[in-house]
Amino acid sequence: MTKFLLWLLLLVLCWPLALLALILYPIVWLLLLPLRLLGIAVDGVFSLLHAILTLPARLLGGGRSGRDRAATA
């Protein structure tokens, strides 16, 4: 709602710029969509690498603190 009110204010102050923004916004969004998908894929690869590299520590119980170990022993 805030973005719409700001756009209305821009429409009142400078209507050519507001119309240009209204036309260019979907085009810019479409151009940036592949970069967003690439970012999601890279984030997935980093999450997979993190899971693979921390698996031995999690299997050996490296995630527990000292208090937890003392209570279970």
mmCIF file of the N, C-alpha and C atoms, coordinates in Angstrom:
data_MODEL
# 
_entry.id   MODEL 
# 
loop_
_atom_site.group_PDB 
_atom_site.id 
_atom_site.type_symbol 
_atom_site.label_atom_id 
_atom_site.label_alt_id 
_atom_site.label_comp_id 
_atom_site.label_asym_id 
_atom_site.label_entity_id 
_atom_site.label_seq_id 
_atom_site.pdbx_PDB_ins_code 
_atom_site.Cartn_x 
_atom_site.Cartn_y 
_atom_site.Cartn_z 
_atom_site.occupancy 
_atom_site.B_iso_or_equiv 
_atom_site.pdbx_formal_charge 
_atom_site.auth_seq_id 
_atom_site.auth_comp_id 
_atom_site.auth_asym_id 
_atom_site.auth_atom_id 
_atom_site.pdbx_PDB_model_num 
ATOM 1   N N  . MET A 1 1  ? 0.821  -1.184  0.000   1.00 0.00 ? 1  MET A N  1 
ATOM 2   C CA . MET A 1 1  ? 0.000  0.000   0.000   1.00 0.00 ? 1  MET A CA 1 
ATOM 3   C C  . MET A 1 1  ? 0.866  1.249   0.000   1.00 0.00 ? 1  MET A C  1 
ATOM 4   N N  . THR A 1 2  ? 1.985  1.171   0.714   1.00 0.00 ? 2  THR A N  1 
ATOM 5   C CA . THR A 1 2  ? 2.877  2.324   0.783   1.00 0.00 ? 2  THR A CA 1 
ATOM 6   C C  . THR A 1 2  ? 3.480  2.621   -0.584  1.00 0.00 ? 2  THR A C  1 
ATOM 7   N N  . LYS A 1 3  ? 3.850  1.569   -1.306  1.00 0.00 ? 3  LYS A N  1 
ATOM 8   C CA . LYS A 1 3  ? 4.433  1.779   -2.638  1.00 0.00 ? 3  LYS A CA 1 
ATOM 9   C C  . LYS A 1 3  ? 3.431  2.446   -3.568  1.00 0.00 ? 3  LYS A C  1 
ATOM 10  N N  . PHE A 1 4  ? 2.174  2.042   -3.447  1.00 0.00 ? 4  PHE A N  1 
ATOM 11  C CA . PHE A 1 4  ? 1.137  2.641   -4.287  1.00 0.00 ? 4  PHE A CA 1 
ATOM 12  C C  . PHE A 1 4  ? 0.945  4.113   -3.951  1.00 0.00 ? 4  PHE A C  1 
ATOM 13  N N  . LEU A 1 5  ? 0.966  4.451   -2.670  1.00 0.00 ? 5  LEU A N  1 
ATOM 14  C CA . LEU A 1 5  ? 0.824  5.853   -2.271  1.00 0.00 ? 5  LEU A CA 1 
ATOM 15  C C  . LEU A 1 5  ? 2.021  6.682   -2.739  1.00 0.00 ? 5  LEU A C  1 
ATOM 16  N N  . LEU A 1 6  ? 3.210  6.103   -2.661  1.00 0.00 ? 6  LEU A N  1 
ATOM 17  C CA . LEU A 1 6  ? 4.392  6.814   -3.166  1.00 0.00 ? 6  LEU A CA 1 
ATOM 18  C C  . LEU A 1 6  ? 4.311  7.007   -4.676  1.00 0.00 ? 6  LEU A C  1 
ATOM 19  N N  . TRP A 1 7  ? 3.772  6.001   -5.370  1.00 0.00 ? 7  TRP A N  1 
ATOM 20  C CA . TRP A 1 7  ? 3.624  6.141   -6.815  1.00 0.00 ? 7  TRP A CA 1 
ATOM 21  C C  . TRP A 1 7  ? 2.596  7.217   -7.149  1.00 0.00 ? 7  TRP A C  1 
ATOM 22  N N  . LEU A 1 8  ? 1.518  7.296   -6.377  1.00 0.00 ? 8  LEU A N  1 
ATOM 23  C CA . LEU A 1 8  ? 0.520  8.354   -6.588  1.00 0.00 ? 8  LEU A CA 1 
ATOM 24  C C  . LEU A 1 8  ? 1.120  9.733   -6.341  1.00 0.00 ? 8  LEU A C  1 
ATOM 25  N N  . LEU A 1 9  ? 1.966  9.844   -5.327  1.00 0.00 ? 9  LEU A N  1 
ATOM 26  C CA . LEU A 1 9  ? 2.651  11.114  -5.071  1.00 0.00 ? 9  LEU A CA 1 
ATOM 27  C C  . LEU A 1 9  ? 3.561  11.465  -6.241  1.00 0.00 ? 9  LEU A C  1 
ATOM 28  N N  . LEU A 1 10 ? 4.274  10.488  -6.759  1.00 0.00 ? 10 LEU A N  1 
ATOM 29  C CA . LEU A 1 10 ? 5.119  10.727  -7.930  1.00 0.00 ? 10 LEU A CA 1 
ATOM 30  C C  . LEU A 1 10 ? 4.274  11.098  -9.138  1.00 0.00 ? 10 LEU A C  1 
ATOM 31  N N  . LEU A 1 11 ? 3.105  10.490  -9.269  1.00 0.00 ? 11 LEU A N  1 
ATOM 32  C CA . LEU A 1 11 ? 2.203  10.810  -10.372 1.00 0.00 ? 11 LEU A CA 1 
ATOM 33  C C  . LEU A 1 11 ? 1.751  12.258  -10.302 1.00 0.00 ? 11 LEU A C  1 
ATOM 34  N N  . VAL A 1 12 ? 1.489  12.743  -9.116  1.00 0.00 ? 12 VAL A N  1 
ATOM 35  C CA . VAL A 1 12 ? 1.054  14.133  -8.953  1.00 0.00 ? 12 VAL A CA 1 
ATOM 36  C C  . VAL A 1 12 ? 2.212  15.090  -9.217  1.00 0.00 ? 12 VAL A C  1 
ATOM 37  N N  . LEU A 1 13 ? 3.401  14.747  -8.727  1.00 0.00 ? 13 LEU A N  1 
ATOM 38  C CA . LEU A 1 13 ? 4.535  15.660  -8.851  1.00 0.00 ? 13 LEU A CA 1 
ATOM 39  C C  . LEU A 1 13 ? 5.162  15.633  -10.243 1.00 0.00 ? 13 LEU A C  1 
ATOM 40  N N  . CYS A 1 14 ? 5.306  14.455  -10.814 1.00 0.00 ? 14 CYS A N  1 
ATOM 41  C CA . CYS A 1 14 ? 5.974  14.338  -12.117 1.00 0.00 ? 14 CYS A CA 1 
ATOM 42  C C  . CYS A 1 14 ? 5.371  13.153  -12.861 1.00 0.00 ? 14 CYS A C  1 
ATOM 43  N N  . TRP A 1 15 ? 4.272  13.394  -13.560 1.00 0.00 ? 15 TRP A N  1 
ATOM 44  C CA . TRP A 1 15 ? 3.539  12.298  -14.173 1.00 0.00 ? 15 TRP A CA 1 
ATOM 45  C C  . TRP A 1 15 ? 4.303  11.568  -15.274 1.00 0.00 ? 15 TRP A C  1 
ATOM 46  N N  . PRO A 1 16 ? 5.180  12.234  -16.073 1.00 0.00 ? 16 PRO A N  1 
ATOM 47  C CA . PRO A 1 16 ? 5.912  11.436  -17.076 1.00 0.00 ? 16 PRO A CA 1 
ATOM 48  C C  . PRO A 1 16 ? 6.849  10.398  -16.438 1.00 0.00 ? 16 PRO A C  1 
ATOM 49  N N  . LEU A 1 17 ? 7.491  10.792  -15.343 1.00 0.00 ? 17 LEU A N  1 
ATOM 50  C CA . LEU A 1 17 ? 8.382  9.857   -14.659 1.00 0.00 ? 17 LEU A CA 1 
ATOM 51  C C  . LEU A 1 17 ? 7.590  8.707   -14.035 1.00 0.00 ? 17 LEU A C  1 
ATOM 52  N N  . ALA A 1 18 ? 6.413  8.999   -13.505 1.00 0.00 ? 18 ALA A N  1 
ATOM 53  C CA . ALA A 1 18 ? 5.574  7.954   -12.917 1.00 0.00 ? 18 ALA A CA 1 
ATOM 54  C C  . ALA A 1 18 ? 5.106  6.968   -13.983 1.00 0.00 ? 18 ALA A C  1 
ATOM 55  N N  . LEU A 1 19 ? 4.728  7.458   -15.141 1.00 0.00 ? 19 LEU A N  1 
ATOM 56  C CA . LEU A 1 19 ? 4.302  6.560   -16.216 1.00 0.00 ? 19 LEU A CA 1 
ATOM 57  C C  . LEU A 1 19 ? 5.470  5.740   -16.748 1.00 0.00 ? 19 LEU A C  1 
ATOM 58  N N  . LEU A 1 20 ? 6.644  6.359   -16.827 1.00 0.00 ? 20 LEU A N  1 
ATOM 59  C CA . LEU A 1 20 ? 7.835  5.629   -17.258 1.00 0.00 ? 20 LEU A CA 1 
ATOM 60  C C  . LEU A 1 20 ? 8.174  4.515   -16.263 1.00 0.00 ? 20 LEU A C  1 
ATOM 61  N N  . ALA A 1 21 ? 8.067  4.819   -14.976 1.00 0.00 ? 21 ALA A N  1 
ATOM 62  C CA . ALA A 1 21 ? 8.322  3.793   -13.960 1.00 0.00 ? 21 ALA A CA 1 
ATOM 63  C C  . ALA A 1 21 ? 7.293  2.674   -14.056 1.00 0.00 ? 21 ALA A C  1 
ATOM 64  N N  . LEU A 1 22 ? 6.058  3.034   -14.337 1.00 0.00 ? 22 LEU A N  1 
ATOM 65  C CA . LEU A 1 22 ? 4.999  2.034   -14.457 1.00 0.00 ? 22 LEU A CA 1 
ATOM 66  C C  . LEU A 1 22 ? 5.236  1.107   -15.647 1.00 0.00 ? 22 LEU A C  1 
ATOM 67  N N  . ILE A 1 23 ? 5.801  1.635   -16.713 1.00 0.00 ? 23 ILE A N  1 
ATOM 68  C CA . ILE A 1 23 ? 6.074  0.835   -17.912 1.00 0.00 ? 23 ILE A CA 1 
ATOM 69  C C  . ILE A 1 23 ? 7.354  0.010   -17.751 1.00 0.00 ? 23 ILE A C  1 
ATOM 70  N N  . LEU A 1 24 ? 8.388  0.609   -17.148 1.00 0.00 ? 24 LEU A N  1 
ATOM 71  C CA . LEU A 1 24 ? 9.681  -0.067  -17.065 1.00 0.00 ? 24 LEU A CA 1 
ATOM 72  C C  . LEU A 1 24 ? 9.763  -1.107  -15.950 1.00 0.00 ? 24 LEU A C  1 
ATOM 73  N N  . TYR A 1 25 ? 8.936  -1.003  -14.925 1.00 0.00 ? 25 TYR A N  1 
ATOM 74  C CA . TYR A 1 25 ? 9.032  -1.930  -13.789 1.00 0.00 ? 25 TYR A CA 1 
ATOM 75  C C  . TYR A 1 25 ? 8.874  -3.396  -14.204 1.00 0.00 ? 25 TYR A C  1 
ATOM 76  N N  . PRO A 1 26 ? 7.862  -3.759  -14.981 1.00 0.00 ? 26 PRO A N  1 
ATOM 77  C CA . PRO A 1 26 ? 7.756  -5.178  -15.382 1.00 0.00 ? 26 PRO A CA 1 
ATOM 78  C C  . PRO A 1 26 ? 8.899  -5.636  -16.282 1.00 0.00 ? 26 PRO A C  1 
ATOM 79  N N  . ILE A 1 27 ? 9.402  -4.737  -17.111 1.00 0.00 ? 27 ILE A N  1 
ATOM 80  C CA . ILE A 1 27 ? 10.505 -5.101  -18.006 1.00 0.00 ? 27 ILE A CA 1 
ATOM 81  C C  . ILE A 1 27 ? 11.769 -5.380  -17.200 1.00 0.00 ? 27 ILE A C  1 
ATOM 82  N N  . VAL A 1 28 ? 12.064 -4.516  -16.240 1.00 0.00 ? 28 VAL A N  1 
ATOM 83  C CA . VAL A 1 28 ? 13.243 -4.712  -15.389 1.00 0.00 ? 28 VAL A CA 1 
ATOM 84  C C  . VAL A 1 28 ? 13.085 -5.984  -14.559 1.00 0.00 ? 28 VAL A C  1 
ATOM 85  N N  . TRP A 1 29 ? 11.866 -6.239  -14.066 1.00 0.00 ? 29 TRP A N  1 
ATOM 86  C CA . TRP A 1 29 ? 11.618 -7.449  -13.282 1.00 0.00 ? 29 TRP A CA 1 
ATOM 87  C C  . TRP A 1 29 ? 11.885 -8.698  -14.126 1.00 0.00 ? 29 TRP A C  1 
ATOM 88  N N  . LEU A 1 30 ? 11.445 -8.686  -15.376 1.00 0.00 ? 30 LEU A N  1 
ATOM 89  C CA . LEU A 1 30 ? 11.680 -9.832  -16.257 1.00 0.00 ? 30 LEU A CA 1 
ATOM 90  C C  . LEU A 1 30 ? 13.161 -10.008 -16.576 1.00 0.00 ? 30 LEU A C  1 
ATOM 91  N N  . LEU A 1 31 ? 13.879 -8.900  -16.724 1.00 0.00 ? 31 LEU A N  1 
ATOM 92  C CA . LEU A 1 31 ? 15.308 -8.997  -17.002 1.00 0.00 ? 31 LEU A CA 1 
ATOM 93  C C  . LEU A 1 31 ? 16.085 -9.524  -15.797 1.00 0.00 ? 31 LEU A C  1 
ATOM 94  N N  . LEU A 1 32 ? 15.632 -9.221  -14.591 1.00 0.00 ? 32 LEU A N  1 
ATOM 95  C CA . LEU A 1 32 ? 16.346 -9.653  -13.393 1.00 0.00 ? 32 LEU A CA 1 
ATOM 96  C C  . LEU A 1 32 ? 15.931 -11.040 -12.906 1.00 0.00 ? 32 LEU A C  1 
ATOM 97  N N  . LEU A 1 33 ? 14.890 -11.602 -13.472 1.00 0.00 ? 33 LEU A N  1 
ATOM 98  C CA . LEU A 1 33 ? 14.406 -12.913 -13.044 1.00 0.00 ? 33 LEU A CA 1 
ATOM 99  C C  . LEU A 1 33 ? 15.453 -14.025 -13.198 1.00 0.00 ? 33 LEU A C  1 
ATOM 100 N N  . PRO A 1 34 ? 16.205 -14.098 -14.296 1.00 0.00 ? 34 PRO A N  1 
ATOM 101 C CA . PRO A 1 34 ? 17.243 -15.143 -14.377 1.00 0.00 ? 34 PRO A CA 1 
ATOM 102 C C  . PRO A 1 34 ? 18.319 -14.996 -13.302 1.00 0.00 ? 34 PRO A C  1 
ATOM 103 N N  . LEU A 1 35 ? 18.649 -13.765 -12.924 1.00 0.00 ? 35 LEU A N  1 
ATOM 104 C CA . LEU A 1 35 ? 19.646 -13.574 -11.873 1.00 0.00 ? 35 LEU A CA 1 
ATOM 105 C C  . LEU A 1 35 ? 19.112 -14.041 -10.524 1.00 0.00 ? 35 LEU A C  1 
ATOM 106 N N  . ARG A 1 36 ? 17.827 -13.837 -10.286 1.00 0.00 ? 36 ARG A N  1 
ATOM 107 C CA . ARG A 1 36 ? 17.222 -14.315 -9.048  1.00 0.00 ? 36 ARG A CA 1 
ATOM 108 C C  . ARG A 1 36 ? 17.242 -15.842 -9.004  1.00 0.00 ? 36 ARG A C  1 
ATOM 109 N N  . LEU A 1 37 ? 16.928 -16.474 -10.132 1.00 0.00 ? 37 LEU A N  1 
ATOM 110 C CA . LEU A 1 37 ? 16.964 -17.939 -10.191 1.00 0.00 ? 37 LEU A CA 1 
ATOM 111 C C  . LEU A 1 37 ? 18.386 -18.464 -10.009 1.00 0.00 ? 37 LEU A C  1 
ATOM 112 N N  . LEU A 1 38 ? 19.358 -17.765 -10.572 1.00 0.00 ? 38 LEU A N  1 
ATOM 113 C CA . LEU A 1 38 ? 20.754 -18.148 -10.386 1.00 0.00 ? 38 LEU A CA 1 
ATOM 114 C C  . LEU A 1 38 ? 21.151 -18.029 -8.918  1.00 0.00 ? 38 LEU A C  1 
ATOM 115 N N  . GLY A 1 39 ? 20.688 -16.985 -8.254  1.00 0.00 ? 39 GLY A N  1 
ATOM 116 C CA . GLY A 1 39 ? 20.979 -16.816 -6.833  1.00 0.00 ? 39 GLY A CA 1 
ATOM 117 C C  . GLY A 1 39 ? 20.384 -17.926 -5.993  1.00 0.00 ? 39 GLY A C  1 
ATOM 118 N N  . ILE A 1 40 ? 19.179 -18.364 -6.335  1.00 0.00 ? 40 ILE A N  1 
ATOM 119 C CA . ILE A 1 40 ? 18.552 -19.471 -5.608  1.00 0.00 ? 40 ILE A CA 1 
ATOM 120 C C  . ILE A 1 40 ? 19.359 -20.754 -5.815  1.00 0.00 ? 40 ILE A C  1 
ATOM 121 N N  . ALA A 1 41 ? 19.826 -20.982 -7.041  1.00 0.00 ? 41 ALA A N  1 
ATOM 122 C CA . ALA A 1 41 ? 20.612 -22.187 -7.330  1.00 0.00 ? 41 ALA A CA 1 
ATOM 123 C C  . ALA A 1 41 ? 21.950 -22.161 -6.592  1.00 0.00 ? 41 ALA A C  1 
ATOM 124 N N  . VAL A 1 42 ? 22.622 -21.027 -6.578  1.00 0.00 ? 42 VAL A N  1 
ATOM 125 C CA . VAL A 1 42 ? 23.907 -20.916 -5.883  1.00 0.00 ? 42 VAL A CA 1 
ATOM 126 C C  . VAL A 1 42 ? 23.710 -21.107 -4.382  1.00 0.00 ? 42 VAL A C  1 
ATOM 127 N N  . ASP A 1 43 ? 22.636 -20.560 -3.834  1.00 0.00 ? 43 ASP A N  1 
ATOM 128 C CA . ASP A 1 43 ? 22.346 -20.751 -2.415  1.00 0.00 ? 43 ASP A CA 1 
ATOM 129 C C  . ASP A 1 43 ? 22.118 -22.231 -2.105  1.00 0.00 ? 43 ASP A C  1 
ATOM 130 N N  . GLY A 1 44 ? 21.453 -22.930 -3.000  1.00 0.00 ? 44 GLY A N  1 
ATOM 131 C CA . GLY A 1 44 ? 21.244 -24.359 -2.812  1.00 0.00 ? 44 GLY A CA 1 
ATOM 132 C C  . GLY A 1 44 ? 22.545 -25.139 -2.844  1.00 0.00 ? 44 GLY A C  1 
ATOM 133 N N  . VAL A 1 45 ? 23.445 -24.769 -3.740  1.00 0.00 ? 45 VAL A N  1 
ATOM 134 C CA . VAL A 1 45 ? 24.750 -25.447 -3.815  1.00 0.00 ? 45 VAL A CA 1 
ATOM 135 C C  . VAL A 1 45 ? 25.549 -25.199 -2.544  1.00 0.00 ? 45 VAL A C  1 
ATOM 136 N N  . PHE A 1 46 ? 25.546 -23.961 -2.047  1.00 0.00 ? 46 PHE A N  1 
ATOM 137 C CA . PHE A 1 46 ? 26.275 -23.667 -0.809  1.00 0.00 ? 46 PHE A CA 1 
ATOM 138 C C  . PHE A 1 46 ? 25.663 -24.401 0.387   1.00 0.00 ? 46 PHE A C  1 
ATOM 139 N N  . SER A 1 47 ? 24.353 -24.526 0.423   1.00 0.00 ? 47 SER A N  1 
ATOM 140 C CA . SER A 1 47 ? 23.706 -25.269 1.509   1.00 0.00 ? 47 SER A CA 1 
ATOM 141 C C  . SER A 1 47 ? 24.083 -26.747 1.448   1.00 0.00 ? 47 SER A C  1 
ATOM 142 N N  . LEU A 1 48 ? 24.136 -27.297 0.246   1.00 0.00 ? 48 LEU A N  1 
ATOM 143 C CA . LEU A 1 48 ? 24.542 -28.692 0.091   1.00 0.00 ? 48 LEU A CA 1 
ATOM 144 C C  . LEU A 1 48 ? 25.992 -28.898 0.527   1.00 0.00 ? 48 LEU A C  1 
ATOM 145 N N  . LEU A 1 49 ? 26.883 -27.994 0.118   1.00 0.00 ? 49 LEU A N  1 
ATOM 146 C CA . LEU A 1 49 ? 28.288 -28.101 0.531   1.00 0.00 ? 49 LEU A CA 1 
ATOM 147 C C  . LEU A 1 49 ? 28.420 -27.996 2.047   1.00 0.00 ? 49 LEU A C  1 
ATOM 148 N N  . HIS A 1 50 ? 27.677 -27.088 2.650   1.00 0.00 ? 50 HIS A N  1 
ATOM 149 C CA . HIS A 1 50 ? 27.722 -26.941 4.106   1.00 0.00 ? 50 HIS A CA 1 
ATOM 150 C C  . HIS A 1 50 ? 27.241 -28.216 4.790   1.00 0.00 ? 50 HIS A C  1 
ATOM 151 N N  . ALA A 1 51 ? 26.178 -28.800 4.274   1.00 0.00 ? 51 ALA A N  1 
ATOM 152 C CA . ALA A 1 51 ? 25.662 -30.033 4.869   1.00 0.00 ? 51 ALA A CA 1 
ATOM 153 C C  . ALA A 1 51 ? 26.664 -31.175 4.719   1.00 0.00 ? 51 ALA A C  1 
ATOM 154 N N  . ILE A 1 52 ? 27.318 -31.253 3.574   1.00 0.00 ? 52 ILE A N  1 
ATOM 155 C CA . ILE A 1 52 ? 28.298 -32.327 3.351   1.00 0.00 ? 52 ILE A CA 1 
ATOM 156 C C  . ILE A 1 52 ? 29.522 -32.140 4.244   1.00 0.00 ? 52 ILE A C  1 
ATOM 157 N N  . LEU A 1 53 ? 30.003 -30.907 4.362   1.00 0.00 ? 53 LEU A N  1 
ATOM 158 C CA . LEU A 1 53 ? 31.217 -30.661 5.143   1.00 0.00 ? 53 LEU A CA 1 
ATOM 159 C C  . LEU A 1 53 ? 30.981 -30.773 6.644   1.00 0.00 ? 53 LEU A C  1 
ATOM 160 N N  . THR A 1 54 ? 29.786 -30.488 7.114   1.00 0.00 ? 54 THR A N  1 
ATOM 161 C CA . THR A 1 54 ? 29.530 -30.573 8.553   1.00 0.00 ? 54 THR A CA 1 
ATOM 162 C C  . THR A 1 54 ? 28.926 -31.909 8.968   1.00 0.00 ? 54 THR A C  1 
ATOM 163 N N  . LEU A 1 55 ? 28.707 -32.812 8.027   1.00 0.00 ? 55 LEU A N  1 
ATOM 164 C CA . LEU A 1 55 ? 28.115 -34.107 8.360   1.00 0.00 ? 55 LEU A CA 1 
ATOM 165 C C  . LEU A 1 55 ? 28.972 -34.917 9.335   1.00 0.00 ? 55 LEU A C  1 
ATOM 166 N N  . PRO A 1 56 ? 30.299 -35.035 9.138   1.00 0.00 ? 56 PRO A N  1 
ATOM 167 C CA . PRO A 1 56 ? 31.083 -35.832 10.101  1.00 0.00 ? 56 PRO A CA 1 
ATOM 168 C C  . PRO A 1 56 ? 31.001 -35.279 11.523  1.00 0.00 ? 56 PRO A C  1 
ATOM 169 N N  . ALA A 1 57 ? 31.023 -33.977 11.671  1.00 0.00 ? 57 ALA A N  1 
ATOM 170 C CA . ALA A 1 57 ? 30.949 -33.394 13.012  1.00 0.00 ? 57 ALA A CA 1 
ATOM 171 C C  . ALA A 1 57 ? 29.584 -33.648 13.638  1.00 0.00 ? 57 ALA A C  1 
ATOM 172 N N  . ARG A 1 58 ? 28.543 -33.584 12.840  1.00 0.00 ? 58 ARG A N  1 
ATOM 173 C CA . ARG A 1 58 ? 27.208 -33.842 13.385  1.00 0.00 ? 58 ARG A CA 1 
ATOM 174 C C  . ARG A 1 58 ? 27.037 -35.314 13.737  1.00 0.00 ? 58 ARG A C  1 
ATOM 175 N N  . LEU A 1 59 ? 27.635 -36.191 12.956  1.00 0.00 ? 59 LEU A N  1 
ATOM 176 C CA . LEU A 1 59 ? 27.538 -37.621 13.264  1.00 0.00 ? 59 LEU A CA 1 
ATOM 177 C C  . LEU A 1 59 ? 28.307 -37.986 14.532  1.00 0.00 ? 59 LEU A C  1 
ATOM 178 N N  . LEU A 1 60 ? 29.423 -37.304 14.777  1.00 0.00 ? 60 LEU A N  1 
ATOM 179 C CA . LEU A 1 60 ? 30.222 -37.576 15.970  1.00 0.00 ? 60 LEU A CA 1 
ATOM 180 C C  . LEU A 1 60 ? 29.712 -36.825 17.195  1.00 0.00 ? 60 LEU A C  1 
ATOM 181 N N  . GLY A 1 61 ? 28.670 -36.058 17.053  1.00 0.00 ? 61 GLY A N  1 
ATOM 182 C CA . GLY A 1 61 ? 28.094 -35.351 18.198  1.00 0.00 ? 61 GLY A CA 1 
ATOM 183 C C  . GLY A 1 61 ? 28.739 -34.011 18.461  1.00 0.00 ? 61 GLY A C  1 
ATOM 184 N N  . GLY A 1 62 ? 29.297 -33.400 17.469  1.00 0.00 ? 62 GLY A N  1 
ATOM 185 C CA . GLY A 1 62 ? 29.932 -32.103 17.650  1.00 0.00 ? 62 GLY A CA 1 
ATOM 186 C C  . GLY A 1 62 ? 28.953 -30.974 17.880  1.00 0.00 ? 62 GLY A C  1 
ATOM 187 N N  . GLY A 1 63 ? 27.683 -31.195 17.636  1.00 0.00 ? 63 GLY A N  1 
ATOM 188 C CA . GLY A 1 63 ? 26.700 -30.140 17.810  1.00 0.00 ? 63 GLY A CA 1 
ATOM 189 C C  . GLY A 1 63 ? 26.236 -29.964 19.243  1.00 0.00 ? 63 GLY A C  1 
ATOM 190 N N  . ARG A 1 64 ? 26.546 -30.930 20.133  1.00 0.00 ? 64 ARG A N  1 
ATOM 191 C CA . ARG A 1 64 ? 26.112 -30.831 21.526  1.00 0.00 ? 64 ARG A CA 1 
ATOM 192 C C  . ARG A 1 64 ? 27.109 -30.022 22.335  1.00 0.00 ? 64 ARG A C  1 
ATOM 193 N N  . SER A 1 65 ? 26.606 -29.294 23.319  1.00 0.00 ? 65 SER A N  1 
ATOM 194 C CA . SER A 1 65 ? 27.497 -28.508 24.171  1.00 0.00 ? 65 SER A CA 1 
ATOM 195 C C  . SER A 1 65 ? 28.038 -29.385 25.298  1.00 0.00 ? 65 SER A C  1 
ATOM 196 N N  . GLY A 1 66 ? 28.955 -28.851 26.081  1.00 0.00 ? 66 GLY A N  1 
ATOM 197 C CA . GLY A 1 66 ? 29.563 -29.599 27.171  1.00 0.00 ? 66 GLY A CA 1 
ATOM 198 C C  . GLY A 1 66 ? 28.575 -29.966 28.255  1.00 0.00 ? 66 GLY A C  1 
ATOM 199 N N  . ARG A 1 67 ? 27.615 -29.102 28.552  1.00 0.00 ? 67 ARG A N  1 
ATOM 200 C CA . ARG A 1 67 ? 26.611 -29.390 29.572  1.00 0.00 ? 67 ARG A CA 1 
ATOM 201 C C  . ARG A 1 67 ? 25.746 -30.578 29.167  1.00 0.00 ? 67 ARG A C  1 
ATOM 202 N N  . ASP A 1 68 ? 25.405 -30.654 27.866  1.00 0.00 ? 68 ASP A N  1 
ATOM 203 C CA . ASP A 1 68 ? 24.579 -31.763 27.400  1.00 0.00 ? 68 ASP A CA 1 
ATOM 204 C C  . ASP A 1 68 ? 25.331 -33.085 27.516  1.00 0.00 ? 68 ASP A C  1 
ATOM 205 N N  . ARG A 1 69 ? 26.607 -33.064 27.222  1.00 0.00 ? 69 ARG A N  1 
ATOM 206 C CA . ARG A 1 69 ? 27.399 -34.286 27.307  1.00 0.00 ? 69 ARG A CA 1 
ATOM 207 C C  . ARG A 1 69 ? 27.534 -34.758 28.754  1.00 0.00 ? 69 ARG A C  1 
ATOM 208 N N  . ALA A 1 70 ? 27.719 -33.814 29.672  1.00 0.00 ? 70 ALA A N  1 
ATOM 209 C CA . ALA A 1 70 ? 27.869 -34.170 31.085  1.00 0.00 ? 70 ALA A CA 1 
ATOM 210 C C  . ALA A 1 70 ? 26.562 -34.730 31.638  1.00 0.00 ? 70 ALA A C  1 
ATOM 211 N N  . ALA A 1 71 ? 25.447 -34.219 31.174  1.00 0.00 ? 71 ALA A N  1 
ATOM 212 C CA . ALA A 1 71 ? 24.153 -34.685 31.673  1.00 0.00 ? 71 ALA A CA 1 
ATOM 213 C C  . ALA A 1 71 ? 23.831 -36.078 31.156  1.00 0.00 ? 71 ALA A C  1 
ATOM 214 N N  . THR A 1 72 ? 24.272 -36.400 29.937  1.00 0.00 ? 72 THR A N  1 
ATOM 215 C CA . THR A 1 72 ? 23.948 -37.706 29.362  1.00 0.00 ? 72 THR A CA 1 
ATOM 216 C C  . THR A 1 72 ? 24.950 -38.776 29.766  1.00 0.00 ? 72 THR A C  1 
ATOM 217 N N  . ALA A 1 73 ? 26.134 -38.382 30.238  1.00 0.00 ? 73 ALA A N  1 
ATOM 218 C CA . ALA A 1 73 ? 27.174 -39.369 30.564  1.00 0.00 ? 73 ALA A CA 1 
ATOM 219 C C  . ALA A 1 73 ? 27.007 -39.960 31.934  1.00 0.00 ? 73 ALA A C  1 
# 
